[in-house]
Amino acid sequence: MAGGEGEVSACALEEVSVLSSIYCGHEEFHILHQSDEGLSVQINIHAGGDQGPVVALLFHVPPSYPSCPPQISVSSTALSKSQCQNIRKKLLERAAALPPQPMIHQLVQDFQQQYVQMMKESRDSVKEVHHEDLDHWVSVLLLDHIRSENRYVGRLRRWCQQLQITGTLLLGRTILVVLLGARADIKSFCQCLKTEKVDVDSSGKKCKDED
C-alpha cells in the first residue's frame, strides 16, 4: 500500500530491502538519496554476465511508486552515449507497460536481455560489413600494348562505369590496369578485354589486347 503524499511507500522500501539482498556484491547496490520526493537507488550490474562491462542503472522511485513507474538513467564507460540512451528508452517503455507492482528487479533482468540482443546485433553487423569487404577484390592486369590511346582508354573507362568498378591506368615500361570492385564485375571486365577489339595492330587494324 502506498504511503501518504510526499512519503516513500512501504512497498518501495520493502523492495529496496529485497534488492539489497539480491545485489549484494561489492559496490553493486547503493541508496543514493531518500527524501519526501522519493528515493534513488543505483545498481551496478555486469552486463551480459560476470565478465561483462559494468553498467550503472539508476532508478528514481517517486512517492506514488509503484502506481507510477520509476525514472531511469543508464551510464557506462564501456557503452556509447547512444547505446545508453537506447537502453534507457526501452527500459522506460517496459516500465510503463508493466503492471503497477514492484518492478525494479524485473527491469534489471530486462536490461540484461536487451544488452545481449544489442551485442548480438552489433556482432552481426560487423560480420555483414566484413562479408561485404570480402566481396571486393583488387586485380592488376598487364596490358600488351596501347597504340590507339584515346580509343583504348575510352573503352576501359566505359567498362568501369558500366560495371561500377574503380580502374586506374598506369603507363610506363609496362602498362598496368589496377581494378577495385566486386569479384564478378572484375571478371566481366577481364572478359570484355579478351573478347572486344579495343586497340589497333601495327597495320592499323582493330584488334584485341592480346593480338
Phi and psi in degrees as GROMACS dihedral restraints (atoms count N, CA, C in turn):
[ dihedral_restraints ]
;  ai    aj    ak    al  type     phi  dphi    fc
    3     4     5     6     1   -70.8    20    10
    4     5     6     7     1   151.2    20    10
    6     7     8     9     1   -81.0    20    10
    7     8     9    10     1  -175.1    20    10
    9    10    11    12     1   -69.4    20    10
   10    11    12    13     1   174.1    20    10
   12    13    14    15     1   -60.5    20    10
   13    14    15    16     1   132.3    20    10
   15    16    17    18     1    83.2    20    10
   16    17    18    19     1     5.9    20    10
   18    19    20    21     1  -115.6    20    10
   19    20    21    22     1   145.6    20    10
   21    22    23    24     1   -73.4    20    10
   22    23    24    25     1   133.8    20    10
   24    25    26    27     1   -67.5    20    10
   25    26    27    28     1   150.2    20    10
   27    28    29    30     1   -60.6    20    10
   28    29    30    31     1   -33.3    20    10
   30    31    32    33     1   -61.4    20    10
   31    32    33    34     1   -42.9    20    10
   33    34    35    36     1   -66.8    20    10
   34    35    36    37     1   -42.1    20    10
   36    37    38    39     1   -63.8    20    10
   37    38    39    40     1   -39.2    20    10
   39    40    41    42     1   -65.0    20    10
   40    41    42    43     1   -40.3    20    10
   42    43    44    45     1   -64.7    20    10
   43    44    45    46     1   -40.5    20    10
   45    46    47    48     1   -60.9    20    10
   46    47    48    49     1   -40.1    20    10
   48    49    50    51     1   -62.5    20    10
   49    50    51    52     1   -42.2    20    10
   51    52    53    54     1   -66.3    20    10
   52    53    54    55     1   -42.5    20    10
   54    55    56    57     1   -62.3    20    10
   55    56    57    58     1   -38.2    20    10
   57    58    59    60     1   -65.2    20    10
   58    59    60    61     1   -25.8    20    10
   60    61    62    63     1   -80.3    20    10
   61    62    63    64     1   -35.3    20    10
   63    64    65    66     1   -72.9    20    10
   64    65    66    67     1   -47.6    20    10
   66    67    68    69     1  -102.4    20    10
   67    68    69    70     1    72.6    20    10
   69    70    71    72     1  -105.4    20    10
   70    71    72    73     1    10.3    20    10
   72    73    74    75     1   -72.1    20    10
   73    74    75    76     1   174.3    20    10
   75    76    77    78     1   -62.2    20    10
   76    77    78    79     1   123.5    20    10
   78    79    80    81     1    58.9    20    10
   79    80    81    82     1    24.9    20    10
   81    82    83    84     1   -87.6    20    10
   82    83    84    85     1   -33.1    20    10
   84    85    86    87     1  -131.7    20    10
   85    86    87    88     1   132.7    20    10
   87    88    89    90     1  -138.9    20    10
   88    89    90    91     1   138.4    20    10
   90    91    92    93     1   -95.1    20    10
   91    92    93    94     1   110.2    20    10
   93    94    95    96     1   -85.5    20    10
   94    95    96    97     1   -31.7    20    10
   96    97    98    99     1  -159.7    20    10
   97    98    99   100     1   140.6    20    10
   99   100   101   102     1  -146.1    20    10
  100   101   102   103     1   125.4    20    10
  102   103   104   105     1  -156.5    20    10
  103   104   105   106     1  -171.9    20    10
  105   106   107   108     1   -65.2    20    10
  106   107   108   109     1   -17.4    20    10
  108   109   110   111     1   -88.4    20    10
  109   110   111   112     1     1.3    20    10
  111   112   113   114     1   120.7    20    10
  112   113   114   115     1  -165.7    20    10
  114   115   116   117     1  -136.9    20    10
  115   116   117   118     1   155.8    20    10
  117   118   119   120     1  -122.7    20    10
  118   119   120   121     1   129.6    20    10
  120   121   122   123     1  -124.3    20    10
  121   122   123   124     1   146.1    20    10
  123   124   125   126     1  -122.3    20    10
  124   125   126   127     1   130.5    20    10
  126   127   128   129     1  -116.0    20    10
  127   128   129   130     1   119.4    20    10
  129   130   131   132     1   -96.4    20    10
  130   131   132   133     1   106.3    20    10
  132   133   134   135     1  -114.5    20    10
  133   134   135   136     1   141.8    20    10
  135   136   137   138     1   -78.3    20    10
  136   137   138   139     1   110.7    20    10
  138   139   140   141     1   -69.3    20    10
  139   140   141   142     1   129.0    20    10
  141   142   143   144     1    78.0    20    10
  142   143   144   145     1     2.6    20    10
  144   145   146   147     1   133.8    20    10
  145   146   147   148     1   177.6    20    10
  147   148   149   150     1   -61.7    20    10
  148   149   150   151     1   -27.1    20    10
  150   151   152   153     1   -93.0    20    10
  151   152   153   154     1    -0.2    20    10
  153   154   155   156     1   -79.8    20    10
  154   155   156   157     1   169.2    20    10
  156   157   158   159     1   -68.4    20    10
  157   158   159   160     1   153.0    20    10
  159   160   161   162     1   -81.3    20    10
  160   161   162   163     1   128.9    20    10
  162   163   164   165     1  -122.0    20    10
  163   164   165   166     1   130.8    20    10
  165   166   167   168     1   -92.7    20    10
  166   167   168   169     1   120.7    20    10
  168   169   170   171     1  -108.0    20    10
  169   170   171   172     1   115.1    20    10
  171   172   173   174     1  -106.2    20    10
  172   173   174   175     1   123.6    20    10
  174   175   176   177     1  -115.4    20    10
  175   176   177   178     1   122.0    20    10
  177   178   179   180     1  -101.3    20    10
  178   179   180   181     1   115.3    20    10
  180   181   182   183     1   -98.4    20    10
  181   182   183   184     1   114.1    20    10
  183   184   185   186     1   -76.5    20    10
  184   185   186   187     1   164.2    20    10
  186   187   188   189     1   -57.5    20    10
  187   188   189   190     1   -28.5    20    10
  189   190   191   192     1   -83.6    20    10
  190   191   192   193     1     0.4    20    10
  192   193   194   195     1   -64.6    20    10
  193   194   195   196     1   140.8    20    10
  195   196   197   198     1   -93.3    20    10
  196   197   198   199     1     9.7    20    10
  198   199   200   201     1   -61.9    20    10
  199   200   201   202     1   -34.9    20    10
  201   202   203   204     1  -111.5    20    10
  202   203   204   205     1   134.9    20    10
  204   205   206   207     1   -69.6    20    10
  205   206   207   208     1   160.2    20    10
  207   208   209   210     1   -74.0    20    10
  208   209   210   211     1   156.5    20    10
  210   211   212   213     1   -81.4    20    10
  211   212   213   214     1   148.2    20    10
  213   214   215   216     1  -132.4    20    10
  214   215   216   217     1   138.4    20    10
  216   217   218   219     1  -126.7    20    10
  217   218   219   220     1   146.8    20    10
  219   220   221   222     1  -129.9    20    10
  220   221   222   223     1   130.4    20    10
  222   223   224   225     1  -146.5    20    10
  223   224   225   226     1   148.4    20    10
  225   226   227   228     1  -169.1    20    10
  226   227   228   229     1   138.7    20    10
  228   229   230   231     1   -73.7    20    10
  229   230   231   232     1   -14.8    20    10
  231   232   233   234     1   -90.7    20    10
  232   233   234   235     1   -10.9    20    10
  234   235   236   237     1  -116.2    20    10
  235   236   237   238     1   151.6    20    10
  237   238   239   240     1   -74.4    20    10
  238   239   240   241     1   164.5    20    10
  240   241   242   243     1   -60.9    20    10
  241   242   243   244     1   -41.1    20    10
  243   244   245   246     1   -67.0    20    10
  244   245   246   247     1   -35.7    20    10
  246   247   248   249     1   -65.1    20    10
  247   248   249   250     1   -43.2    20    10
  249   250   251   252     1   -63.2    20    10
  250   251   252   253     1   -41.6    20    10
  252   253   254   255     1   -65.3    20    10
  253   254   255   256     1   -39.0    20    10
  255   256   257   258     1   -65.3    20    10
  256   257   258   259     1   -43.1    20    10
  258   259   260   261     1   -62.9    20    10
  259   260   261   262     1   -45.7    20    10
  261   262   263   264     1   -59.0    20    10
  262   263   264   265     1   -44.3    20    10
  264   265   266   267     1   -59.9    20    10
  265   266   267   268     1   -44.5    20    10
  267   268   269   270     1   -68.0    20    10
  268   269   270   271     1   -37.2    20    10
  270   271   272   273     1   -67.3    20    10
  271   272   273   274     1   -39.3    20    10
  273   274   275   276     1   -64.3    20    10
  274   275   276   277     1   -40.3    20    10
  276   277   278   279     1   -64.4    20    10
  277   278   279   280     1   -40.4    20    10
  279   280   281   282     1   -65.4    20    10
  280   281   282   283     1   -43.5    20    10
  282   283   284   285     1   -61.8    20    10
  283   284   285   286     1   -39.5    20    10
  285   286   287   288     1   -67.2    20    10
  286   287   288   289     1   -26.4    20    10
  288   289   290   291     1   -88.3    20    10
  289   290   291   292     1   -17.1    20    10
  291   292   293   294     1   -75.9    20    10
  292   293   294   295     1   153.5    20    10
  294   295   296   297     1   -66.0    20    10
  295   296   297   298     1   156.8    20    10
  297   298   299   300     1   -72.9    20    10
  298   299   300   301     1    76.9    20    10
  300   301   302   303     1  -148.4    20    10
  301   302   303   304     1   166.8    20    10
  303   304   305   306     1   -49.3    20    10
  304   305   306   307     1   129.2    20    10
  306   307   308   309     1  -136.6    20    10
  307   308   309   310     1    -3.2    20    10
  309   310   311   312     1   -62.9    20    10
  310   311   312   313     1   -45.1    20    10
  312   313   314   315     1   -60.9    20    10
  313   314   315   316     1   -40.0    20    10
  315   316   317   318     1   -62.1    20    10
  316   317   318   319     1   -40.0    20    10
  318   319   320   321     1   -67.3    20    10
  319   320   321   322     1   -35.3    20    10
  321   322   323   324     1   -65.3    20    10
  322   323   324   325     1   -41.8    20    10
  324   325   326   327     1   -64.1    20    10
  325   326   327   328     1   -39.6    20    10
  327   328   329   330     1   -62.5    20    10
  328   329   330   331     1   -39.0    20    10
  330   331   332   333     1   -58.8    20    10
  331   332   333   334     1   -44.1    20    10
  333   334   335   336     1   -59.7    20    10
  334   335   336   337     1   -42.7    20    10
  336   337   338   339     1   -64.9    20    10
  337   338   339   340     1   -41.5    20    10
  339   340   341   342     1   -62.1    20    10
  340   341   342   343     1   -42.2    20    10
  342   343   344   345     1   -63.9    20    10
  343   344   345   346     1   -46.1    20    10
  345   346   347   348     1   -59.5    20    10
  346   347   348   349     1   -43.7    20    10
  348   349   350   351     1   -65.4    20    10
  349   350   351   352     1   -40.1    20    10
  351   352   353   354     1   -63.3    20    10
  352   353   354   355     1   -42.3    20    10
  354   355   356   357     1   -66.8    20    10
  355   356   357   358     1   -37.8    20    10
  357   358   359   360     1   -63.2    20    10
  358   359   360   361     1   -45.4    20    10
  360   361   362   363     1   -63.9    20    10
  361   362   363   364     1   -36.1    20    10
  363   364   365   366     1   -66.2    20    10
  364   365   366   367     1   -43.2    20    10
  366   367   368   369     1   -65.2    20    10
  367   368   369   370     1   -41.2    20    10
  369   370   371   372     1   -62.5    20    10
  370   371   372   373     1   -37.4    20    10
  372   373   374   375     1   -65.9    20    10
  373   374   375   376     1   -40.9    20    10
  375   376   377   378     1   -64.5    20    10
  376   377   378   379     1   -41.8    20    10
  378   379   380   381     1   -62.3    20    10
  379   380   381   382     1   -40.8    20    10
  381   382   383   384     1   -63.7    20    10
  382   383   384   385     1   -44.2    20    10
  384   385   386   387     1   -63.6    20    10
  385   386   387   388     1   -41.2    20    10
  387   388   389   390     1   -61.3    20    10
  388   389   390   391     1   -42.2    20    10
  390   391   392   393     1   -65.2    20    10
  391   392   393   394     1   -38.0    20    10
  393   394   395   396     1   -64.0    20    10
  394   395   396   397     1   -38.9    20    10
  396   397   398   399     1   -64.3    20    10
  397   398   399   400     1   -38.8    20    10
  399   400   401   402     1   -64.6    20    10
  400   401   402   403     1   -24.6    20    10
  402   403   404   405     1   -78.0    20    10
  403   404   405   406     1   -10.3    20    10
  405   406   407   408     1   -97.8    20    10
  406   407   408   409     1   129.8    20    10
  408   409   410   411     1  -117.8    20    10
  409   410   411   412     1   154.9    20    10
  411   412   413   414     1  -114.7    20    10
  412   413   414   415     1   126.9    20    10
  414   415   416   417     1  -129.7    20    10
  415   416   417   418     1   137.4    20    10
  417   418   419   420     1  -115.3    20    10
  418   419   420   421     1   120.4    20    10
  420   421   422   423     1  -108.7    20    10
  421   422   423   424     1   137.5    20    10
  423   424   425   426     1   -98.1    20    10
  424   425   426   427     1   119.7    20    10
  426   427   428   429     1   -93.3    20    10
  427   428   429   430     1   144.4    20    10
  429   430   431   432     1   -74.9    20    10
  430   431   432   433     1   -43.3    20    10
  432   433   434   435     1  -164.6    20    10
  433   434   435   436     1   157.0    20    10
  435   436   437   438     1  -135.0    20    10
  436   437   438   439     1   101.3    20    10
  438   439   440   441     1   -95.4    20    10
  439   440   441   442     1   -39.1    20    10
  441   442   443   444     1  -105.8    20    10
  442   443   444   445     1    85.9    20    10
  444   445   446   447     1   -62.1    20    10
  445   446   447   448     1   -44.8    20    10
  447   448   449   450     1   -60.2    20    10
  448   449   450   451     1   -45.0    20    10
  450   451   452   453     1   -64.8    20    10
  451   452   453   454     1   -47.2    20    10
  453   454   455   456     1   -64.2    20    10
  454   455   456   457     1   -51.9    20    10
  456   457   458   459     1   -63.7    20    10
  457   458   459   460     1   -38.9    20    10
  459   460   461   462     1   -61.7    20    10
  460   461   462   463     1   -40.1    20    10
  462   463   464   465     1   -67.3    20    10
  463   464   465   466     1   -43.0    20    10
  465   466   467   468     1   -62.0    20    10
  466   467   468   469     1   -41.7    20    10
  468   469   470   471     1   -63.7    20    10
  469   470   471   472     1   -40.7    20    10
  471   472   473   474     1   -65.0    20    10
  472   473   474   475     1   -41.6    20    10
  474   475   476   477     1   -62.4    20    10
  475   476   477   478     1   -43.1    20    10
  477   478   479   480     1   -60.7    20    10
  478   479   480   481     1   -41.9    20    10
  480   481   482   483     1   -66.6    20    10
  481   482   483   484     1   -43.2    20    10
  483   484   485   486     1   -65.3    20    10
  484   485   486   487     1   -38.5    20    10
  486   487   488   489     1   -92.8    20    10
  487   488   489   490     1    -3.8    20    10
  489   490   491   492     1    57.5    20    10
  490   491   492   493     1    50.0    20    10
  492   493   494   495     1  -123.4    20    10
  493   494   495   496     1   161.9    20    10
  495   496   497   498     1   -99.4    20    10
  496   497   498   499     1   129.4    20    10
  498   499   500   501     1  -127.6    20    10
  499   500   501   502     1   138.5    20    10
  501   502   503   504     1  -127.5    20    10
  502   503   504   505     1   126.3    20    10
  504   505   506   507     1   -99.3    20    10
  505   506   507   508     1   125.6    20    10
  507   508   509   510     1  -113.6    20    10
  508   509   510   511     1   113.9    20    10
  510   511   512   513     1  -101.1    20    10
  511   512   513   514     1   132.9    20    10
  513   514   515   516     1  -176.6    20    10
  514   515   516   517     1  -152.1    20    10
  516   517   518   519     1   -59.0    20    10
  517   518   519   520     1   -38.6    20    10
  519   520   521   522     1  -112.1    20    10
  520   521   522   523     1   145.6    20    10
  522   523   524   525     1  -105.1    20    10
  523   524   525   526     1   118.6    20    10
  525   526   527   528     1  -121.7    20    10
  526   527   528   529     1   147.0    20    10
  528   529   530   531     1  -121.5    20    10
  529   530   531   532     1   121.7    20    10
  531   532   533   534     1  -101.5    20    10
  532   533   534   535     1   123.2    20    10
  534   535   536   537     1  -115.7    20    10
  535   536   537   538     1   140.2    20    10
  537   538   539   540     1  -132.5    20    10
  538   539   540   541     1   123.0    20    10
  540   541   542   543     1   170.6    20    10
  541   542   543   544     1  -169.7    20    10
  543   544   545   546     1   -65.9    20    10
  544   545   546   547     1   145.2    20    10
  546   547   548   549     1   -56.4    20    10
  547   548   549   550     1   -44.6    20    10
  549   550   551   552     1   -63.5    20    10
  550   551   552   553     1   -37.8    20    10
  552   553   554   555     1   -70.0    20    10
  553   554   555   556     1   -37.8    20    10
  555   556   557   558     1   -65.4    20    10
  556   557   558   559     1   -38.0    20    10
  558   559   560   561     1   -62.6    20    10
  559   560   561   562     1   -39.3    20    10
  561   562   563   564     1   -64.6    20    10
  562   563   564   565     1   -39.1    20    10
  564   565   566   567     1   -60.8    20    10
  565   566   567   568     1   -46.7    20    10
  567   568   569   570     1   -62.8    20    10
  568   569   570   571     1   -37.4    20    10
  570   571   572   573     1   -64.6    20    10
  571   572   573   574     1   -41.7    20    10
  573   574   575   576     1   -61.7    20    10
  574   575   576   577     1   -40.4    20    10
  576   577   578   579     1   -64.3    20    10
  577   578   579   580     1   -33.4    20    10
  579   580   581   582     1   -80.3    20    10
  580   581   582   583     1   -29.6    20    10
  582   583   584   585     1  -105.5    20    10
  583   584   585   586     1   -22.3    20    10
  585   586   587   588     1  -100.5    20    10
  586   587   588   589     1   148.9    20    10
  588   589   590   591     1   -84.2    20    10
  589   590   591   592     1   108.8    20    10
  591   592   593   594     1  -110.3    20    10
  592   593   594   595     1   -10.2    20    10
  594   595   596   597     1  -139.1    20    10
  595   596   597   598     1  -172.3    20    10
  597   598   599   600     1  -123.8    20    10
  598   599   600   601     1   150.7    20    10
  600   601   602   603     1   -85.3    20    10
  601   602   603   604     1  -173.8    20    10
  603   604   605   606     1   -63.2    20    10
  604   605   606   607     1   -20.7    20    10
  606   607   608   609     1   -94.5    20    10
  607   608   609   610     1    -1.0    20    10
  609   610   611   612     1    93.3    20    10
  610   611   612   613     1     2.7    20    10
  612   613   614   615     1   -83.6    20    10
  613   614   615   616     1   146.8    20    10
  615   616   617   618     1   -61.3    20    10
  616   617   618   619     1   140.3    20    10
  618   619   620   621     1  -151.1    20    10
  619   620   621   622     1   165.6    20    10
  621   622   623   624     1   -80.8    20    10
  622   623   624   625     1   167.1    20    10
  624   625   626   627     1   -62.4    20    10
  625   626   627   628     1   -35.0    20    10
  627   628   629   630     1   -84.2    20    10
  628   629   630   631     1    -5.2    20    10
